[in-house]
Amino acid sequence: MKKDEILEEIAENLSRISDSLDEMNIQLEDISMASKMLVFFKMIELRPEMKEKLVHHNTSFE
């Protein structure tokens, strides 16, 4: 193989790796948001007074 062919193959592989990392980053962001939501809902479940505060807070804007 010529140097140019090797460099082109390396560039293509790096591009594929970059695309894969971008997809993984998006998935991790989704997982992170889902985890935060689960923690939030668990806190409300464990501390009912938080739910009351949220309901009261939301109705005070109406």
Helices and strands as residue ranges (DSSP letters): H 3-46, H 48-59
